[in-house]
Amino acid sequence: MAALLVFVVFLAAIIVSIPIGVSMILGSAAPILLMSRGGVIPQIIDNTLSGANSTPILAVPLFILGGVIMAEGGISKKLFNFFAYFVGRFTGGVPCAVVLTCLFYGAISGSGPATTAAVGAMCVPFMVGLGYNKTWAAGLIAVAGGLGVIIPPSIPFVLYSLATDVSTGKLFLAGIFPGILIGLFLMLYAVFYCMTKGEDKEKIKARLDEISAEGFWKLFKDSFWALMCPIIILGGIYSGFFTPTEAAVVSVFYAIIVCLFIERSIKFSALPTFLTSSVKTYGGLAFVLAFATAFGRVLSLTHATAAVQEFIVTNFHSANSVLTVCTIIFLILGMIMDTGPAIIILAPVLLPAVKALGVNDVHFGVVLVCCLSIGLATPPFGLDLFVAGNISEDQPMAVAKKAFPFIIAFLLALALIVYVPEISTYLLG
């Protein structure tokens, strides 16, 4: 009964639009105040403070800051020109170059909305100038931007690690093949669309001739530092040279050195603005992270986690069956809930139950993040839809209609990721 009360109060608070962090505290306090179960109020306060006092948590704002600096430094344009040089002349090559840019930029920003904003601000006007439908281009960006939370280093993977104690390094490694697979499916649909709807070959050729005129080595030189960022960050983690949290620090200094001193695309006076922007982005999430520790502790004391595990193990008898149900739940929640809070709430409650049925904890994290990344591009609250719509000056629902075929392609890739766990776990050895 106490466990049920926690969830009822928490969900009721969310329904009446109380912030998620505050809803967690209300849900945590309800069984203590009404039933004298689940601990004591001072314990909630202590758990909240201990939840905020965590070294791994520092990786989140630091990865955000590094991504903001690289975005303002105009890195996305240089990446796009590099990829367009190789694939732009093929049918559907320009949209494919956009997807490739999102893949690599995701390895810099770790965020879906940041990837959508940085790549979309440059690519949507570029594609419109080549004759592509403006809203279709925005739909492509809205879905491809979700790759930013799958390709490592990924902020949602850091949050999943914080919530479950699963290795951040393993999660980063596990996200590589799923991210590439999803990108491949998005590119296949883009090629199919361009084959059936046609492209303005003359405009595309003229613009790509301008890019090619710069020469391969010039393009490679311009994009070199952006291409090296994920290699340095991930190489440092997997070689044991630094931890994921330290990698976040490295990403900030790398971004500053590249954009301030090498590319000279930002000014030193702009750094305080970037810091402010990062803090604003992280501020609300920081409260949720802190309150999540107290919320999880109360769930444990009221045996809520055990009750969820018993229900799942009793009603589901295989890894595939429970993953199917969880995937549907995650896709629905992704439409109405932000990625960070959804991971913090769902992961610690469901992971013990799915592990009991033989689901790998790293694979489960990849499935959860992939499902929620689709939510970034689905109505009614998909954040990437609003970002892409703002860039293209379209209504989010208009962008969503054009994004729908890309979402179908994403879902096809997701089905393979869900039911073929080796896609996620192969690199783990």
C-alpha positions, 0 to 999 in steps of 0.5 A: 500500500505504501509503495502504491501511494508513492506512485499515485502521489507522484503521478497525480503531481505530474498530471497537475503540472507540478515540476518532476523534481517536486513531484518526486519529493511529494511522492517520497514524503507521502508514505512517511507523513500519511503512513509512517513508512518509508523512512523519516523526513530528515532522511529524505533531505540527507538523501537529496543532498547526497544525490547532488554531491556526486562526482560523476554528475559533473560529466553532465554539465561539462559535456553540455558546456563542451557542446555549446562551445563547439556549436557556437564555433561553427563546427557543424558546417565544416563537418557537413562540407566534409561529408558532402564532398564524398556523398553529396553527388549521389542520389539522396547524397545531401540528406545523407550528408546531413545524417552523417553530420548529426552522427559525428556532431552527436559525438561532440554534443551528447544532446539531441536538441543541441545536435538538432539546433547546431546542424539544423541551423546550417543544413535546413537553409542549405537544403532549401537553397538546393530545392528540397522541401523546407518542412521535409528538411526540418523533419529529417533534422528533427529525427536525425538530431536524436542520434545525439543522445545515442552516439557516445559521449551521450548525456542520457547514458551518463544519467542511466549510469548514475541511476543504475551504477552500470559502467558509463564506459560500457554504455558509451561503447554499446551506443556506437553500433546502434547509432550507426544502424539507425543513421543507416536506416535514416539514410536509406529512406532519404535515398528512397525519397529522393529517388521517387520524388526527385532532386534538382541535380543542377543546383546540387552539382553547382553547390557541390562544385563550390565545395569541391573547389576547396579541395580534399585537403582543405576540407579535411584540414577544416574538419580535422579538429571536429573529427578528432574530438570523439576519437580523443574523448572515447580513445582516452576513456577506453585506453584508461587514460581518463574516466568518463567524468574526466573526459567531460573536462577534456571535452571542454578544454578541447572545445575552448582550445579548438574554437578560441585558439585554433579556429578563432571562431569564438571570442574569449569574452563569449565564454561567460555567456556559454557558461550561463547557457550551460548552467540554465540547461543543466539547472532543472535537471540537477534538481531532478538528479538530486531528488531522484536519490531520495525518491529511489531510497523511499521506493526501496524502503517501501518495497516498491522496486521489489513489487515491480520486479515480482509483477514483471517476473510473474507475468512475463517469462522471457527477455523478449516479451518484457523488452517488447512491453518496456519498449512500448512504454518507453516510446509512449513516455518519450512523447510526453516526458523529457529524456533525463527525468524519464531515465532517472525514474524508470531505470532503477525501478525496472532494471532489477526486474528485467535483469531477473529475466536475463536482459543485459543491463547495458543492452537495456540502457541502450534500448531505453535511450533509443526509445526516448530519443524517438520521443524527441521527434514525436508530438505532442512534446518532442523537443526536437520538433520545436527546435526544427520547427523554429529553424524552418519557421514551421509549426511543430505538427507540420514538421512531425508529419514530414518526420513520420517516415523517418520515425518509421525507419528509426523504429525498424532499426530499433526493432533490430536493436531490441531483439538482437542484443549483440548489436549493443553488446558486441564491442563489450567483448 
